[in-house]
Amino acid sequence: MEEKGKIRAIIFSSRQVKEEKYKKEELYTMKASDMLLVGYDYDAWYGYSEKVPICIDASTKNNSQTLICGMSGSGKSYLTNQYLTRICLHGGADSKVYFADFKQDDSFSHLRKCHRYFPYDKTLDALDEVYEIMHKRQCGEDKSRNYVTLVWDEYMANILALLGAEKKKAEAVMHKVSEILMLGRSLAVRLVIACQRPDATAFPTGSRLNFGVIIIVGASLESIYSMLMPKELIERVGNREFHTGEGVMLWQGSELKFIKVPVIRDEEKMKAICVEALTR
């Protein structure tokens, strides 16, 4: 019995060490930096059981306007939560992050008391604030270049609802979105848009081409790939079968990566980072 107790103690101690190691790893990737972790290399994970980080340089020298796509159950909301956390840290205390939550389900309920959180009927207010900041920077009234980011969840559904109710208003909104996508990079203003299918209906005048980071998670339909990726890159996906939290990332329109989204063990820490950023 004593020997079994020792074995149990060793196993428990080993688990504790591994848990602490994982927590340190994930918190290490949640520091203020221009390099943002998107996920781990899918092929290295399954081929060699190795965690090889896939990161992007989100400084103004690159286009970090981001489009996150995935059907229901793909892990899109989980990825968006992580990406939001790293955006909140990006640029440090001077950065500003806005969150437009059209769907307003429980995925982002921890943000609801933050003053830069905008629920389903206020999402356009978030866009107007960010758009105004960009224009003040354009005309020289605002010479600051602290990062300003609008994360807009379920953008596609939001635009379709607008089109059904107020077509002219919807067109004005899409025009503002297109303008931020085209001009925002050098002014440190960017969009992170999450939706299921990025139909051209909501991205007029080819504005889908202005995303520097495109992430598609889950077992996506081929039609989604064809909306966002050239044929030669789609062919590189090959026979990979992506499950929840797995997929592809297209960086700067040409570099294709296959990713596996990390599991965050300290979710309360992640939520606290976002709450602080959206209230400061």
C-alpha positions as semicolon CSV with decimal commas, in nm:
position;residue;x (nm);y (nm);z (nm)
1;M;0,000;0,000;0,000
2;E;0,285;0,236;0,089
3;E;0,450;0,167;-0,249
4;K;0,124;0,244;-0,434
5;G;0,097;0,571;-0,242
6;K;0,446;0,670;-0,354
7;I;0,363;0,592;-0,718
8;R;0,045;0,800;-0,697
9;A;0,244;1,089;-0,546
10;I;0,500;1,071;-0,829
11;I;0,226;1,069;-1,095
12;F;0,045;1,359;-0,929
13;S;0,369;1,558;-0,900
14;S;0,447;1,492;-1,268
15;R;0,103;1,615;-1,370
16;Q;0,150;1,931;-1,163
17;V;0,485;2,002;-1,331
18;K;0,332;1,956;-1,678
19;E;0,034;2,176;-1,591
20;E;0,260;2,455;-1,466
21;K;0,475;2,422;-1,778
22;Y;0,170;2,456;-2,007
23;K;0,043;2,757;-1,814
24;K;0,381;2,929;-1,840
25;E;0,393;2,854;-2,214
26;E;0,050;2,998;-2,286
27;L;0,108;3,305;-2,068
28;Y;0,443;3,356;-2,238
29;T;0,256;3,389;-2,566
30;M;0,023;3,644;-2,404
31;K;0,273;3,928;-2,367
32;A;0,284;4,267;-2,536
33;S;0,463;4,205;-2,864
34;D;0,433;4,265;-3,236
35;M;0,443;3,886;-3,282
36;L;0,100;3,732;-3,228
37;L;0,056;3,358;-3,187
38;V;-0,221;3,221;-3,410
39;G;-0,171;2,852;-3,341
40;Y;0,069;2,561;-3,367
41;D;0,188;2,400;-3,689
42;Y;-0,070;2,134;-3,777
43;D;0,172;1,900;-3,956
44;A;0,439;1,919;-3,684
45;W;0,174;1,851;-3,420
46;Y;0,039;1,535;-3,585
47;G;0,358;1,423;-3,759
48;Y;0,612;1,474;-3,478
49;S;0,407;1,565;-3,166
50;E;0,586;1,900;-3,162
51;K;0,440;2,242;-3,072
52;V;0,584;2,471;-3,339
53;P;0,433;2,823;-3,303
54;I;0,274;2,992;-3,606
55;C;0,296;3,367;-3,547
56;I;0,227;3,685;-3,741
57;D;0,405;4,020;-3,727
58;A;0,121;4,262;-3,647
59;S;0,326;4,581;-3,664
60;T;0,227;4,856;-3,909
61;K;0,489;4,740;-4,159
62;N;0,252;4,451;-4,235
63;N;-0,118;4,432;-4,307
64;S;-0,277;4,279;-3,997
65;Q;-0,639;4,333;-4,099
66;T;-0,781;3,992;-4,006
67;L;-1,067;3,774;-4,130
68;I;-1,163;3,468;-3,921
69;C;-1,405;3,222;-4,085
70;G;-1,563;2,898;-3,974
71;M;-1,900;2,730;-3,973
72;S;-2,093;2,658;-3,653
73;G;-1,893;2,422;-3,429
74;S;-1,561;2,498;-3,601
75;G;-1,395;2,658;-3,297
76;K;-1,421;3,007;-3,447
77;S;-1,539;3,172;-3,124
78;Y;-1,268;2,997;-2,922
79;L;-1,003;3,122;-3,165
80;T;-1,155;3,471;-3,168
81;N;-1,132;3,486;-2,788
82;Q;-0,763;3,395;-2,802
83;Y;-0,688;3,632;-3,088
84;L;-0,871;3,911;-2,905
85;T;-0,654;3,850;-2,598
86;R;-0,332;3,883;-2,795
87;I;-0,464;4,192;-2,973
88;C;-0,546;4,341;-2,630
89;L;-0,182;4,301;-2,531
90;H;-0,049;4,421;-2,865
91;G;0,077;4,777;-2,837
92;G;0,064;4,775;-2,458
93;A;-0,138;5,008;-2,236
94;D;-0,174;5,278;-2,504
95;S;-0,365;5,056;-2,745
96;K;-0,746;5,066;-2,775
97;V;-0,966;4,768;-2,849
98;Y;-1,336;4,777;-2,939
99;F;-1,560;4,469;-2,954
100;A;-1,880;4,457;-3,163
101;D;-2,088;4,153;-3,067
102;F;-2,384;4,117;-3,302
103;K;-2,475;3,762;-3,203
104;Q;-2,433;3,831;-2,829
105;D;-2,425;3,469;-2,715
106;D;-2,231;3,348;-2,411
107;S;-1,893;3,325;-2,586
108;F;-1,807;3,685;-2,497
109;S;-2,036;3,741;-2,197
110;H;-1,737;3,838;-1,978
111;L;-1,700;4,157;-2,183
112;R;-2,055;4,290;-2,142
113;K;-1,976;4,543;-1,868
114;C;-1,679;4,690;-2,056
115;H;-1,739;5,039;-2,198
116;R;-1,585;4,948;-2,536
117;Y;-1,811;4,644;-2,574
118;F;-2,098;4,706;-2,818
119;P;-2,390;4,456;-2,825
120;Y;-2,602;4,361;-3,127
121;D;-2,797;4,689;-3,154
122;K;-2,491;4,910;-3,091
123;T;-2,231;4,753;-3,320
124;L;-2,242;5,043;-3,566
125;D;-2,148;5,282;-3,284
126;A;-1,821;5,092;-3,247
127;L;-1,754;5,124;-3,620
128;D;-1,828;5,497;-3,613
129;E;-1,584;5,556;-3,326
130;V;-1,301;5,367;-3,496
131;Y;-1,376;5,528;-3,833
132;E;-1,364;5,876;-3,678
133;I;-1,026;5,802;-3,518
134;M;-0,888;5,696;-3,854
135;H;-1,011;6,012;-4,026
136;K;-0,865;6,236;-3,757
137;R;-0,533;6,065;-3,816
138;Q;-0,567;6,103;-4,193
139;C;-0,624;6,478;-4,174
140;G;-0,345;6,528;-3,919
141;E;-0,571;6,630;-3,632
142;D;-0,461;6,318;-3,443
143;K;-0,089;6,251;-3,477
144;S;-0,087;5,952;-3,241
145;R;-0,026;5,603;-3,372
146;N;-0,130;5,385;-3,082
147;Y;-0,301;5,071;-3,210
148;V;-0,678;5,089;-3,247
149;T;-0,858;4,762;-3,325
150;L;-1,223;4,681;-3,381
151;V;-1,307;4,312;-3,338
152;W;-1,647;4,247;-3,499
153;D;-1,806;3,909;-3,434
154;E;-2,069;3,776;-3,678
155;Y;-2,014;4,068;-3,915
156;M;-2,178;3,889;-4,207
157;A;-2,503;3,829;-4,018
158;N;-2,497;4,192;-3,903
159;I;-2,470;4,323;-4,261
160;L;-2,740;4,089;-4,392
161;A;-2,976;4,208;-4,118
162;L;-2,902;4,569;-4,214
163;L;-2,954;4,501;-4,583
164;G;-3,296;4,359;-4,505
165;A;-3,398;4,663;-4,300
166;E;-3,206;4,967;-4,428
167;K;-3,018;4,907;-4,750
168;K;-2,864;5,256;-4,775
169;K;-2,740;5,237;-4,418
170;A;-2,590;4,895;-4,485
171;E;-2,408;5,030;-4,792
172;A;-2,268;5,318;-4,586
173;V;-2,143;5,072;-4,325
174;M;-1,975;4,853;-4,588
175;H;-1,811;5,161;-4,739
176;K;-1,659;5,249;-4,399
177;V;-1,537;4,893;-4,352
178;S;-1,377;4,897;-4,699
179;E;-1,207;5,227;-4,624
180;I;-1,057;5,100;-4,297
181;L;-0,935;4,784;-4,473
182;M;-0,765;4,988;-4,746
183;L;-0,622;5,277;-4,543
184;G;-0,593;5,159;-4,184
185;R;-0,255;4,984;-4,183
186;S;-0,021;5,285;-4,180
187;L;-0,252;5,468;-3,939
188;A;-0,246;5,176;-3,691
189;V;-0,622;5,120;-3,727
190;R;-0,743;4,769;-3,807
191;L;-1,038;4,535;-3,819
192;V;-1,064;4,178;-3,698
193;I;-1,380;4,035;-3,855
194;A;-1,527;3,697;-3,761
195;C;-1,806;3,536;-3,962
196;Q;-1,921;3,202;-4,099
197;R;-1,915;3,270;-4,475
198;P;-1,746;3,586;-4,608
199;D;-1,983;3,639;-4,903
200;A;-1,905;3,923;-5,144
201;T;-2,244;4,074;-5,049
202;A;-2,086;4,219;-4,734
203;F;-1,748;4,303;-4,891
204;P;-1,812;4,524;-5,195
205;T;-1,550;4,642;-5,448
206;G;-1,321;4,349;-5,373
207;S;-1,250;4,457;-5,015
208;R;-1,201;4,092;-4,910
209;L;-0,862;4,117;-5,082
210;N;-0,750;4,376;-4,826
211;F;-0,716;4,127;-4,540
212;G;-0,353;4,049;-4,460
213;V;-0,446;3,761;-4,227
214;I;-0,712;3,510;-4,329
215;I;-0,790;3,219;-4,097
216;I;-1,035;2,940;-4,182
217;V;-1,104;2,684;-3,906
218;G;-1,294;2,358;-3,898
219;A;-1,411;2,134;-4,180
220;S;-1,487;2,426;-4,410
221;L;-1,678;2,407;-4,734
222;E;-1,467;2,425;-5,049
223;S;-1,671;2,730;-5,149
224;I;-1,523;2,925;-4,855
225;Y;-1,170;2,837;-4,966
226;S;-1,248;2,949;-5,321
227;M;-1,374;3,286;-5,194
228;L;-1,048;3,361;-5,019
229;M;-0,762;3,159;-5,166
230;P;-0,612;3,107;-5,513
231;K;-0,659;2,761;-5,665
232;E;-0,292;2,661;-5,631
233;L;-0,303;2,720;-5,255
234;I;-0,631;2,532;-5,214
235;E;-0,464;2,232;-5,381
236;R;-0,194;2,239;-5,112
237;V;-0,454;2,159;-4,846
238;G;-0,449;1,808;-4,993
239;N;-0,613;1,534;-4,790
240;R;-0,588;1,708;-4,453
241;E;-0,913;1,672;-4,259
242;F;-0,950;1,963;-4,020
243;H;-1,152;1,923;-3,702
244;T;-1,267;2,180;-3,447
245;G;-0,990;2,433;-3,382
246;E;-0,782;2,330;-3,685
247;G;-0,749;2,486;-4,026
248;V;-0,551;2,716;-4,252
249;M;-0,400;3,062;-4,227
250;L;-0,316;3,274;-4,530
251;W;-0,057;3,541;-4,448
252;Q;-0,020;3,849;-4,671
253;G;-0,206;3,681;-4,956
254;S;0,063;3,427;-5,041
255;E;0,203;3,234;-4,744
256;L;-0,015;2,937;-4,644
257;K;0,011;2,776;-4,301
258;F;-0,181;2,487;-4,146
259;I;-0,269;2,552;-3,782
260;K;-0,398;2,391;-3,465
261;V;-0,546;2,637;-3,217
262;P;-0,395;2,604;-2,866
263;V;-0,600;2,495;-2,565
264;I;-0,588;2,769;-2,302
265;R;-0,587;2,623;-1,952
266;D;-0,599;2,953;-1,767
267;E;-0,913;3,097;-1,926
268;E;-0,977;3,332;-1,633
269;K;-0,643;3,498;-1,698
270;M;-0,732;3,532;-2,065
271;K;-1,069;3,689;-1,983
272;A;-0,912;3,928;-1,732
273;I;-0,668;4,057;-1,995
274;C;-0,958;4,136;-2,232
275;V;-1,175;4,299;-1,967
276;E;-0,887;4,525;-1,860
277;A;-0,811;4,627;-2,219
278;L;-1,174;4,709;-2,306
279;T;-1,225;4,919;-1,993
280;R;-0,899;5,118;-1,967
